[in-house]
Amino acid sequence: MPQITDSSYKMKFQIGDKVVVLHSNEEGEVVDIINPKMVMVDVRGVKFPAYTDQLDFPYFKQFSQKKLFPEKKPQKVYIDNVAQEKKKVTTKVADGVWLTFIPVFHADEFGDDVVDDLKVRLINRTHTGFKFIYKLNYAGDTNFELVNQVHPFEDFYLHDIPFENLNDNPTFAFEFSLMNPEKNKADYYESSLKLKAKQVFQRIEQLKKDGEATFSYKLFEEYPHKEYNSLDVSPLLTKGYKVYDAKEARQHLEPAKHEIDLHIEELTPEPEKMDNFEKLTLQLQTFEKYMELSIAHRRPSLIVIHGVGTGKLKDEIHDILRVKREVSSFINRYHPAYGYGATEVYFKY
């Protein structure tokens, strides 16, 4: 079978072409070429990816529509008989801020679709504009950083990442703040997403079956209030967030520790009954608990004993520390008591 290359494709559409979306019969414009089979379309200010076989040129539609009945001569209509035109009301659905991924495919020598890259877009489907600091981290190291802003109901292109980089479990970390600050809203809000290669492979296979072009993850639905005591925090609690009443936090909180040992045998009496994922989850939950306690008690530092092992726990901890505003620095260096199995964390207030 002859090898299929990108040069063997002849693009049906170019940037600037007017198109019709076949399933909705709406007219739009091509604003970007994603790959030989997919383009970005703008329909009345809303941008979305679409496969080229889901689009057509508007003049095809105009000339292919057959007139089933002869045209009638226009009748004279008096103003009293004119029906009042119904206004078509279109509302934008506000359902939060999302991180969206668009797989970029090419055909291999067997004619199968293979993913080369993922286009990463920040989608703001709220009525609020945000400033944001964005970092792409691999194993605790920042690979890409961007400071910008996203307007209400705007689709913001961030960058592309090679598909093979998913094997390094990238973390997409954001710090949001309001473009127009409000006194009752939080000064900033942190949100992050860590992708696992297996998880993404499954999503892409499902995309192919469903004929979809993107997959997305919600970063948050509503920007939080500054004072939590008047806010229903149950949704945050169920998601694992730590929520404290700032006025009374130190009185009722568990004491902070100078040092925490995350070896699994220190955290549970029956570690042999847990699989590796359950062990890692418990270790990270314990770490985050005592880090938050250190911050609430305004401790200057914390020693986290994670051991050496495969380095998985250490990398996960470093990923969390790198995106925490209250962390000024952290270091994993040789210590006579721990070797290289501990990280010392320093806080700023």
N, C-alpha and C positions, 0 to 999 in steps of 0.2 A: 504494500500500500504506500503511495507517495506521501512524503512528509508534508504536513500542513504547517505553514508558517504564517506569522502576522501579515507578511507582505502579500499572501495569497488572498487576503480578504479585501474586498472593495467596499468601503464604507458607504452605506445607503444615505446617511445624513451627515451634514457638516454643521459646525457651530453657526448659529444664526438662522438655520432653516426653520420655517414654520411647519408645525406638525399637528396631527390629530391623534389623540389618545383613543384607541379603538374601543376599549371597554366602557369609557365614559362619554365618548363623542365630544370631548373638550379640545379646544385648540390651544396650543402653546408654542414654545420656542426652544430649540436645542441650545443649551448654554455651556455644555462641556461634553467631551468624548471620554468615557470611562474605559472602554475596551471595544474591540471590533463588534461585539454583540450588545453593548449597553451604552446609553447616553444619559446625561442629566437634562431634565426637561423643566422649564419654568412655565407654570400655568397660573396666570393672574397673581404673580408674586410668590407662589408656593413652588419650591424646587423639590424634585424627587427623581430617583433613578428609574429608568424603564428600559426593557429589552427592545431592540429595534423592530422585532416582529410584532410588538404591541403598538407600533406607531405607523402612521401613513402620512402622505402629503395631503394638505387640505384640498388641492385641486382635484385629486382623485375622488374625494368625497363629493365635491361639487358636481363633477361631470358624470359620476357613476349613478347619481340619484335619478331614477326614471320618473317621468311624470305619468302617473297612472290615469289621471283625469285631465281633460283639456282645461286650460285656464279660463276662468270666468271673467267677463268684463267687470271692472270695478263698479259697484253701485254707489250712487250718491248717498252719503250718510250725513245726517244732520247732527249737530252738536249734542242735542238732547238725547240722542240714541247711542252715543259713544259710551261703552262700558268703561268704568274706571279701571285703569291698569293696576294689577296687583304687583306690589313691590316684592321682588325676590330678596329675602333676607338671608344672608350667609353669615354664620357665626363660626369663629375659630374656637376649636376645642382646646382649652388650657389643661394639659395633663402632665406638666412637669418638664424637667430638663433631662435630656437623653444623650447618650453616647451611641452613635450609629456607625456600623461598619459595612462597607461595600466591597465584597470580594471582586477582584479583577482577574478574570479568567483568560487563559489562552488554550488552544487546542494542541495536544501533543501529537506524536507521530502515529498514534492509534486513533486519533480523532476524539479522544476524551478531553473534557474540560478540566484544566488544572489551574489552581489558584496561584498567582504570582505574588500579589500584594493585597493589602487591605487598606482602603481609603477610610480615614477616620474623620468623622464629622460630629460637631457639637450642635445639638438641636435644642433650641429654646422655645418650647411651646407653652409659654406663660405670658402674662401681660406686663412682665417686669424685665428691665434691662439689667445685665450683670457685667461687672468687671471680673476677670478671672486670671489666675496664675495656673498654668498647666505644665506638668512634668511627666515625661515618659521614663520610667525607671526599669532597669534590668538588674536583678540581684543587688539592689541597693544603690546602684550607680545611675545617675541621671544621663539619659541618652539624648533627650530633646526637651527644651524648655521654651515656653511661649507666654507672654503677658499681653492680653488684649481684652476686648469686650464683645458681648453678644447682645443684640437688641431683641425686643419682644418678637416672637414668632420668626426668628431668623435661623437660617441654616449656615453654620460657620465651619468651613473646611480647616482642619488642623494640619494633617500631613498624611503620608503613606507609610506603612511599615511592611517590610518583607514578610511574607507568610511564614517563612522558615524561622523567623524570630520568635514565633509563638512557643517554640520549644524552650525558650528562656523565661517563660511565664511573666510577660510584661505587666507592669502596674501603671495604670493611667490615673494620676493624682491631680485633683483640682482644689483650688481655694477660691471660693466665690465671695464677692461683696457687691453691694448695690451700686448701680451707676448713679442713682439719686438716693442718698442715704436717708433713712427714716429713723427717728429717735427710738421707736419701739421695736425696731428690727435688729437682729444680731449684726455685729461688726463684720463678721466673716462666717463662712460655712465651708467645712472641709468635706470632700467626698472623693472616694477612690474606687477603682475597679481593677481587680487582678484576674487576668484571663488564663485559663488552663488550656493547653493545646487540645486535649481530648474533647473538652467542652465545645471548643470552636469547631472542630471537625464535625461533631454531631449537628451543630447548628447549620453548617454549610450544606451537609447532606440533606437536611430537612428543607433548606431553601431550594435546592434543586428539585426536590419532589413537588414542592408547592408552587414552583415557578416564581418565587419572590426574588427581590434584588438585594435586600439588606436584612441585617439583624441588629437589634438594639438592646441596650440596658438602661434602665432609669437610674439617674444619679440622685435626684430628689424630686419631690412633687411640689412642695411649697417651701419658700425661704423661711427659716425659723424666726420667731420673736426673740427679743433680747431677754425678756423676763419670762422664765418658764413657769412661775408659780400661778399665772393666770392662763396657762396654756394646757390643753389636753395632751399630756406627754405619753399616753399609753401606746400610740403607734411607734414612738421612738424606743420605748422600753422593750416592746416585743421584738424589735429588730436588734436588740443587744446594746443600744446606746446607754451610756452612763449619764444620768440627769441628776443634778444637784441643785438644791435651793442655796443660792450663793450666800444668803444672809445667815443660814444656820448650818451650812455644810460641815464645818470643822467640828461643831459640837457633837454631831451624831455619826460622823464617819469613823470607820475602822482606822486604827493608827496606821501610818505609813511605815514602810520598812526601808532600811538602808540597803538591804541585799535580799534578792529573791532567788531561790534555787528551782529551776524548771525541769530538773531530771524527773521523769515520769513517776519513778518510785517514791518521790517526795510528795506527789500530788494525789495519788490514789493508792489504796491498799491492794488493789487487784489489777495491776496493769496488764497482766497476761490475758485478761478477758476483753481487751480493747484492740481494735485494729490500728494501723498506722495513722489513718486519717483522724480517728477519734482521739488518739494520743496527741497529735499535733494541735487539734482544735482546743483541747483542754489546756495545753501549754500556752497557746497564744491568748486564750481567755484569761488565764492567770496573770500573764505578763501585762495585758492591757488593764486589768483591774488594779494592779499595784502601781503601774505607771500613772493612772488617773488619780490614785490616792496620793502619790508623791506630788503631783501637780496641785491637787486640792489643798494639801498641807504646805504647799510652797517649799518643798524640799529642794536643796541645791543640786542633788545628784542621786543616782540609783545604780547599783551594780546588778546586772542581770546575768545569772549563771545559766548558760544554755548548753554547755558541753561542746565537744568538737564534732564527733560523729560524721555524718555526711555533709553537714553545713546547712541543711534544709531549714532547721529551726532558726539558726542565726540569720540566714538570708531573709526569712519572713519577718523577723524582729527588726532588722535594719530597714526593710521596706516601710514598715509602720513608722519608725522613728524619723525617717527622712521627710515625711509629709506632715509631721506634727509641728505646729507653730511654736509650742512651748519648749521644744527641744532646741537648744543652742548648738550642741555638738554631741557626738558619741564616738567612742574609740574601742577597737578590739585589739589589744596589745598584750604582750606576754606579761603575766603576773605570777609571782612565786606561788600563790595559793591556788590559782585556777589554770595556769598555762595560758593557752589561747581560747579557753572555753568560757570566757565571760566578756561582756561588753559593759563599759561604764558610760552612763548617760548623764549629761549636764543640762539643766533646765534654765530658762530665762523667763522673767516675769515683767 
